Amino acid sequence: MSNPTTLLTQAHNEGSLSASALATLTVADLGAQIQAGLGLPVDDVLASEAVLVTMLVDDSASIASGHNTQVVREGHNGVLDALQGARGRDAILVHTRYLNGQVLYPYALLEDTVRMDAHNYDPRQGTPLYDQTVVALGTVLAKSQEFAANGVPTRTITLIITDGCDQHSSRHTARSVAFLIKDMQARESHIVAALGIDDGQTDFRAVFREMGIEDRWILTPGNGANEIRQAFQLFSQSALRASQGAASFSKAALGGFGI
């Protein structure tokens, strides 16, 4: 099994991860959290390239109090359904973790993913947005490096879903996240998107911009089920385009949700 610290150090040595980003990702205890998401070994993926689709899903109590638990479940599951129709679906690995650290499933082929339901998604915790975004992006970077070390080109698309600003991070800041996203943008093989569900007070565009996410990859639906559902559908379409080859990925990356 690959060691996250070794993978990330390799990425730094090869010039794809800055010293600041490496320092952010190699603090104590982070390796075990990243390891939990790495999932399927590269040797078990029978494809000449790979696409990593990652979702970080808010499981804070405000999701439930805003009556959005079911639509978030449906949104996640809709992404999985959309990817089933991808031309190169055997090259797609998906990983979903919740904002408070629970891994719903590590990187897995589509047939081995887990749908969100009432038994595995019960939002009632806090909002450590920055801490867990660092973990999620660290997992993306470690997994893509694992593929790169085996000569397999990899493209990634990640969605961060929240209905509130950071309230419970103890280790990282928006600046920590921005270090990682800056490195990812420079490689031109990563897309990081964000979906901020309206809570009546948070300026999600400002929050996500501070984290380094580009405007074209920010969605800010209202609190209604239809708007949230449509936002997930937009991400599904983008993930599907990003999975269809390098040219489609580049076009999607440049166009964002407005393509």
DRENVEXPA-7257 format. One record per residue (C-alpha): residue number from 0; residue in three letters; x, y, z. Coordinates in nm, 2 decimals. Example, Ala and Ser with C-alpha at 12.3 -4.5 7.8 and 13.67 -1.06 7.14 Angstrom:
   vose   lumtor        u        v        w
      0      Ala     1.23    -0.45     0.78
      1      Ser     1.37    -0.11     0.71
END
This chain:
   vose   lumtor        u        v        w
      0      Met     0.00     0.00     0.00
      1      Ser     0.14     0.34    -0.10
      2      Asn     0.25     0.58     0.18
      3      Pro     0.09     0.93     0.14
      4      Thr     0.39     1.11     0.28
      5      Thr     0.62     0.93     0.03
      6      Leu     0.38     1.00    -0.26
      7      Leu     0.36     1.37    -0.17
      8      Thr     0.73     1.40    -0.12
      9      Gln     0.78     1.25    -0.47
     10      Ala     0.54     1.51    -0.61
     11      His     0.75     1.78    -0.45
     12      Asn     1.08     1.64    -0.57
     13      Glu     0.93     1.62    -0.92
     14      Gly     0.83     1.99    -0.91
     15      Ser     0.45     1.94    -0.90
     16      Leu     0.41     2.03    -0.54
     17      Ser     0.55     2.34    -0.37
     18      Ala     0.73     2.35    -0.04
     19      Ser     0.44     2.54     0.12
     20      Ala     0.19     2.28    -0.01
     21      Leu     0.40     1.99     0.10
     22      Ala     0.44     2.14     0.45
     23      Thr     0.06     2.18     0.47
     24      Leu     0.01     1.81     0.38
     25      Thr     0.27     1.65     0.60
     26      Val     0.17     1.77     0.94
     27      Ala     0.12     1.51     1.21
     28      Asp    -0.19     1.27     1.17
     29      Leu    -0.28     1.39     0.82
     30      Gly    -0.12     1.09     0.65
     31      Ala    -0.36     0.85     0.81
     32      Gln    -0.66     1.05     0.70
     33      Ile    -0.53     1.07     0.34
     34      Gln    -0.45     0.70     0.35
     35      Ala    -0.81     0.62     0.43
     36      Gly    -0.92     0.76     0.10
     37      Leu    -0.66     0.61    -0.14
     38      Gly    -0.86     0.30    -0.20
     39      Leu    -0.81     0.09    -0.51
     40      Pro    -0.44     0.01    -0.60
     41      Val    -0.32     0.15    -0.93
     42      Asp    -0.24    -0.20    -1.05
     43      Asp    -0.61    -0.29    -1.03
     44      Val    -0.71    -0.02    -1.27
     45      Leu    -0.69    -0.16    -1.63
     46      Ala    -0.67     0.16    -1.82
     47      Ser    -0.40     0.37    -1.98
     48      Glu    -0.52     0.69    -1.81
     49      Ala    -0.73     0.76    -1.50
     50      Val    -0.99     1.02    -1.39
     51      Leu    -1.04     1.09    -1.02
     52      Val    -1.38     1.23    -0.92
     53      Thr    -1.38     1.34    -0.56
     54      Met    -1.67     1.48    -0.35
     55      Leu    -1.64     1.64     0.00
     56      Val    -1.99     1.66     0.14
     57      Asp    -2.10     1.88     0.42
     58      Asp    -2.25     1.67     0.71
     59      Ser    -2.31     1.96     0.95
     60      Ala    -2.63     2.00     1.14
     61      Ser    -2.74     2.30     0.93
     62      Ile    -2.79     2.07     0.63
     63      Ala    -3.06     1.89     0.83
     64      Ser    -3.21     2.21     0.98
     65      Gly    -3.22     2.36     0.63
     66      His    -3.42     2.06     0.52
     67      Asn    -3.16     1.97     0.26
     68      Thr    -3.05     1.62     0.37
     69      Gln    -3.24     1.43     0.11
     70      Val    -3.15     1.66    -0.18
     71      Val    -2.78     1.64    -0.09
     72      Arg    -2.81     1.26    -0.10
     73      Glu    -2.98     1.27    -0.43
     74      Gly    -2.72     1.52    -0.57
     75      His    -2.43     1.29    -0.48
     76      Asn    -2.61     0.99    -0.62
     77      Gly    -2.69     1.18    -0.94
     78      Val    -2.32     1.24    -1.00
     79      Leu    -2.27     0.86    -0.98
     80      Asp    -2.56     0.80    -1.22
     81      Ala    -2.42     1.05    -1.47
     82      Leu    -2.07     0.90    -1.47
     83      Gln    -2.22     0.56    -1.55
     84      Gly    -2.28     0.69    -1.89
     85      Ala    -1.92     0.80    -1.95
     86      Arg    -1.74     0.66    -2.25
     87      Gly    -1.44     0.57    -2.04
     88      Arg    -1.61     0.47    -1.72
     89      Asp    -1.36     0.19    -1.65
     90      Ala    -1.10     0.46    -1.61
     91      Ile    -1.30     0.66    -1.35
     92      Leu    -1.24     0.63    -0.98
     93      Val    -1.47     0.81    -0.73
     94      His    -1.41     0.90    -0.37
     95      Thr    -1.65     1.06    -0.13
     96      Arg    -1.58     1.18     0.23
     97      Tyr    -1.79     1.38     0.46
     98      Leu    -1.68     1.72     0.60
     99      Asn    -1.63     1.58     0.95
    100      Gly    -1.39     1.31     0.84
    101      Gln    -1.59     1.00     0.77
    102      Val    -1.50     0.83     0.44
    103      Leu    -1.81     0.70     0.27
    104      Tyr    -1.59     0.51     0.03
    105      Pro    -1.22     0.55    -0.08
    106      Tyr    -1.13     0.57    -0.45
    107      Ala    -1.32     0.30    -0.62
    108      Leu    -1.45     0.20    -0.96
    109      Leu    -1.81     0.31    -1.03
    110      Glu    -1.96    -0.03    -0.96
    111      Asp    -1.80    -0.03    -0.62
    112      Thr    -1.91     0.31    -0.50
    113      Val    -2.17     0.36    -0.23
    114      Arg    -2.49     0.56    -0.27
    115      Met    -2.58     0.80     0.00
    116      Asp    -2.90     0.71     0.20
    117      Ala    -3.06     0.75     0.54
    118      His    -2.83     0.48     0.69
    119      Asn    -2.49     0.64     0.59
    120      Tyr    -2.57     1.02     0.58
    121      Asp    -2.71     1.19     0.89
    122      Pro    -2.58     1.54     0.90
    123      Arg    -2.55     1.66     1.26
    124      Gln    -2.19     1.77     1.31
    125      Gly    -1.98     2.09     1.26
    126      Thr    -1.81     2.27     0.97
    127      Pro    -1.43     2.22     0.97
    128      Leu    -1.42     2.34     0.61
    129      Tyr    -1.06     2.42     0.58
    130      Asp    -0.92     2.13     0.77
    131      Gln    -1.11     1.87     0.57
    132      Thr    -1.06     2.04     0.23
    133      Val    -0.69     2.01     0.29
    134      Val    -0.74     1.63     0.36
    135      Ala    -0.96     1.59     0.05
    136      Leu    -0.72     1.77    -0.18
    137      Gly    -0.42     1.59    -0.02
    138      Thr    -0.59     1.27    -0.11
    139      Val    -0.64     1.38    -0.47
    140      Leu    -0.28     1.48    -0.50
    141      Ala    -0.15     1.16    -0.34
    142      Lys    -0.37     0.94    -0.56
    143      Ser    -0.27     1.12    -0.87
    144      Gln     0.09     1.09    -0.78
    145      Glu     0.05     0.72    -0.72
    146      Phe    -0.08     0.69    -1.08
    147      Ala     0.19     0.92    -1.22
    148      Ala     0.46     0.70    -1.05
    149      Asn     0.32     0.41    -1.25
    150      Gly     0.32     0.60    -1.58
    151      Val    -0.05     0.66    -1.59
    152      Pro    -0.17     1.01    -1.68
    153      Thr    -0.44     1.13    -1.45
    154      Arg    -0.70     1.41    -1.45
    155      Thr    -0.90     1.51    -1.15
    156      Ile    -1.22     1.70    -1.07
    157      Thr    -1.32     1.77    -0.71
    158      Leu    -1.64     1.92    -0.56
    159      Ile    -1.66     2.08    -0.22
    160      Ile    -2.02     2.11    -0.09
    161      Thr    -2.11     2.32     0.22
    162      Asp    -2.39     2.53     0.35
    163      Gly    -2.18     2.74     0.58
    164      Cys    -1.85     2.91     0.62
    165      Asp    -1.57     2.75     0.82
    166      Gln    -1.64     2.73     1.20
    167      His    -1.45     2.44     1.34
    168      Ser    -1.11     2.40     1.17
    169      Ser    -0.83     2.38     1.42
    170      Arg    -0.53     2.34     1.20
    171      His    -0.57     2.50     0.86
    172      Thr    -0.69     2.82     0.71
    173      Ala    -0.82     2.94     0.38
    174      Arg    -0.46     3.02     0.30
    175      Ser    -0.36     2.66     0.35
    176      Val    -0.62     2.55     0.10
    177      Ala    -0.51     2.82    -0.15
    178      Phe    -0.15     2.68    -0.14
    179      Leu    -0.28     2.35    -0.26
    180      Ile    -0.52     2.48    -0.52
    181      Lys    -0.25     2.71    -0.67
    182      Asp    -0.03     2.41    -0.73
    183      Met    -0.31     2.21    -0.87
    184      Gln    -0.41     2.48    -1.11
    185      Ala    -0.05     2.51    -1.23
    186      Arg    -0.05     2.15    -1.34
    187      Glu    -0.36     2.20    -1.56
    188      Ser    -0.48     1.85    -1.49
    189      His    -0.70     1.93    -1.18
    190      Ile    -1.03     2.11    -1.15
    191      Val    -1.15     2.21    -0.80
    192      Ala    -1.51     2.33    -0.78
    193      Ala    -1.73     2.44    -0.49
    194      Leu    -2.11     2.44    -0.42
    195      Gly    -2.23     2.68    -0.15
    196      Ile    -2.59     2.62    -0.04
    197      Asp    -2.74     2.95     0.07
    198      Asp    -2.76     2.99     0.45
    199      Gly    -2.89     3.35     0.44
    200      Gln    -2.56     3.50     0.56
    201      Thr    -2.25     3.36     0.40
    202      Asp    -2.09     3.52     0.10
    203      Phe    -1.98     3.19    -0.06
    204      Arg    -1.80     3.35    -0.35
    205      Ala    -1.58     3.54    -0.11
    206      Val    -1.52     3.22     0.10
    207      Phe    -1.43     3.01    -0.20
    208      Arg    -1.22     3.28    -0.37
    209      Glu    -1.01     3.31    -0.05
    210      Met    -0.96     2.93    -0.07
    211      Gly    -0.82     2.98    -0.42
    212      Ile    -1.12     2.84    -0.62
    213      Glu    -1.18     3.02    -0.95
    214      Asp    -1.50     3.21    -1.00
    215      Arg    -1.60     2.99    -1.30
    216      Trp    -1.60     2.68    -1.07
    217      Ile    -1.82     2.83    -0.79
    218      Leu    -2.19     2.75    -0.76
    219      Thr    -2.41     2.94    -0.52
    220      Pro    -2.77     2.80    -0.54
    221      Gly    -3.04     2.91    -0.31
    222      Asn    -3.18     2.70    -0.03
    223      Gly    -3.45     2.54    -0.24
    224      Ala    -3.44     2.17    -0.34
    225      Asn    -3.47     2.25    -0.71
    226      Glu    -3.18     2.50    -0.72
    227      Ile    -2.96     2.26    -0.52
    228      Arg    -3.05     1.97    -0.76
    229      Gln    -2.97     2.18    -1.06
    230      Ala    -2.63     2.28    -0.91
    231      Phe    -2.54     1.91    -0.87
    232      Gln    -2.66     1.84    -1.22
    233      Leu    -2.42     2.11    -1.35
    234      Phe    -2.13     1.94    -1.17
    235      Ser    -2.24     1.60    -1.30
    236      Gln    -2.22     1.74    -1.66
    237      Ser    -1.88     1.89    -1.59
    238      Ala    -1.75     1.57    -1.44
    239      Leu    -1.88     1.38    -1.74
    240      Arg    -1.71     1.62    -1.99
    241      Ala    -1.38     1.61    -1.79
    242      Ser    -1.38     1.23    -1.81
    243      Gln    -1.40     1.22    -2.19
    244      Gly    -1.03     1.27    -2.27
    245      Ala    -0.76     1.54    -2.24
    246      Ala    -0.91     1.77    -2.49
    247      Ser    -1.25     1.76    -2.33
    248      Phe    -1.09     1.81    -1.99
    249      Ser    -0.90     2.12    -2.11
    250      Lys    -1.22     2.27    -2.26
    251      Ala    -1.41     2.20    -1.94
    252      Ala    -1.14     2.35    -1.72
    253      Leu    -1.13     2.67    -1.92
    254      Gly    -1.51     2.70    -1.94
    255      Gly    -1.61     2.61    -1.59
    256      Phe    -1.98     2.57    -1.51
    257      Gly    -2.06     2.82    -1.79
    258      Ile    -1.94     2.60    -2.07
END
